[in-house]
């Protein structure tokens, strides 16, 4: 993306932005590939939710974040450690309950996945 995306712009980058916003649950009724007021309001809402300055303008870094890409420079290896993972069965159970409660997956999906687990001795 050569320049920041903002209201009244058109193009493929706007379509990608709108698709990313829709995947996150934002309703956009603007014409496809047109950065209209719905797209701007969705961007502002996203920025507010993330604690960012609510400009309604999308630069490269914000677009990557919204698309699910994380620039390698933004990943702090110190933050990635096994210490952040649950340490025991109770913590794992709590995590699963939370993921089901937040509707990341359903109980049926979890049960189906558990049935696929094989003991290490069979692997």
N, C-alpha and C positions, 0 to 999 in steps of 0.2 A: 504494500500500500504506500503510494508515494506521498500522499498528504492526508491529514486528518479528515474523517468523514463528518459531515454536518448537514443540518437541515437544508432541503431543496436540492441536494446532490442526487445523481442517478448513476447506476452502473452495477457491474457484477459484484463489486465489494459491498454495495448496499444490500444486494440479494443475500450474500453470505451473512451479513450482519443480521438481517431480518430472520434468516433461518436459525441462527444461533439464539436470538432472543425468543423465538417461538419454542425452540427446544427447552428453554428455561421456563416456559409457561407464560410468557408475555403475549397479550393479544395485540395484534397489529393489523389494522384495516387499511393501511396505506397501500397504494398501488405497488406491485412487485417492482423492486429495483429503484424505488423512489423514497428517499429519506424524508418522509413527511412528519407531521406532528405526532402521530402514534409512535413512530419509530423513535423520535426524539424523546418523547415522554417515557418510553420503555428504557432507553439508555439512561436517562436521568434517574429513573427508579432504581435501576441496577447500580448506578454509581452511589446513590444514597444508601442502598442496602449494604454496599461494600465499604462505606465510610469514606468515599472519595468525593472530591469536589464535583458538584452536580452541574456540569457544563453542557451536557447533551452532545458533546463532541467525542468522537472515537478515534484515538491514535492507535499506532501499531501495537503497543503493549496491552491496551485495553481490549483490542480486537482479539489478540492471542488468548488473553484470559477468558474472554467471553466464549471463544471457540473451544475452550478446554485445553489449549496449548499452554505449557508453562515454559518460559525461556529458561535455558539451563543456568544462566547466571542468577536467576531468581531462587534456585533451589540451594538451600544451605544444608550441606551434608551433615552438619552437627545436629540438625533438627530431625534427620532421618536416622532413627535408631530403633532397636528392638525394645528399648525401654518404653516407647510409646504404645507398644502392643500390650494387650491384656496378659497378665502374668499367671492367671490360674483359671480354672473352669468357671468359677463364679463370675469373673470379669468377662469371659467370653460369652457366657449366657446373657449377661446384662447387655453386652454389645449387640447380640442377636435380637434381643427384645426391643432395643432402641431402633435398630434398623427396620424391624417389622412395623413398629409404631410410627416411624417416619415415612412408611410406605416405600422404602427403598426396594423391598421385595416382600412377597406375601408369605404367610405361614406355609401354604401349600408348596410354593417354590422352594422354601427352605427344607421342608420334609422330603421333597423330590431330590434335592441336591444331597441331603444326608444319606439317602438310600444308595447313592453312587459311590460313597466312600468305602474304600477297601482297607482292610488291616494292612499295616506295613509288611507283615510277614508274607502277604500274597503279592506284593509289588515287586 
